[in-house]
Amino acid sequence: MAVLCVRGPLRKLAGGCAEHELEGTTVLDLLRALEHRHPDTSGWIVDERGLIRRHINVFVNGERGGEATAVGAGDRIEVIPAITGG
């Protein structure tokens, strides 16, 4: 299983837990698994087209990733919302 880590306000939506062990072969698979396990996250990370929202950054083992990025057992996926303000 891969570990999906959510930060900021996404953590609260994901049951208050920062790390989630999930099964899947791509980043999108893991994000859908997170939505299934924690329905409050639905629509916050992935849009209705199945694309990661532009204000969300995803890193797989420290490298920038996208929906189709392959993941495997032991991989660490970080989901970080962009910080805005001025």
Residue pairs with C-beta under 8 A, 6 or more apart in sequence:
1 21
1 22
1 23
1 73
2 21
2 22
2 23
2 24
2 30
2 71
2 72
2 73
2 74
2 75
2 76
2 77
3 19
3 20
3 21
3 22
3 75
3 76
3 77
4 19
4 20
4 21
4 22
4 30
4 31
4 33
4 34
4 77
4 79
5 18
5 19
5 20
5 76
5 77
5 78
5 79
6 13
6 14
6 18
6 20
6 34
6 41
6 79
7 18
7 78
7 79
7 80
7 81
8 80
8 81
8 83
9 81
10 41
10 44
10 45
10 79
10 81
11 17
11 18
13 38
13 40
13 41
13 44
14 20
14 34
14 38
14 40
14 41
15 38
20 34
20 37
20 38
22 30
22 33
22 34
22 37
23 29
23 30
23 33
24 30
24 32
24 33
24 71
25 70
25 71
25 72
26 67
26 68
26 69
26 70
26 71
27 52
27 58
27 60
27 65
27 66
27 67
27 68
27 69
27 71
27 77
28 46
28 50
28 52
28 67
28 68
29 71
30 71
30 77
31 45
31 46
31 52
31 67
31 79
32 46
34 41
34 45
35 41
35 42
35 45
35 46
44 53
45 52
45 53
45 56
45 79
46 52
46 53
46 67
47 53
50 67
51 67
52 58
52 66
52 67
55 81
55 82
55 84
56 79
56 80
56 81
56 82
57 64
57 78
57 79
57 80
57 81
57 82
58 64
58 65
58 66
58 69
58 77
58 78
58 79
58 80
59 65
59 77
59 78
59 80
60 69
60 71
60 75
60 76
60 77
61 75
61 76
65 77
71 77
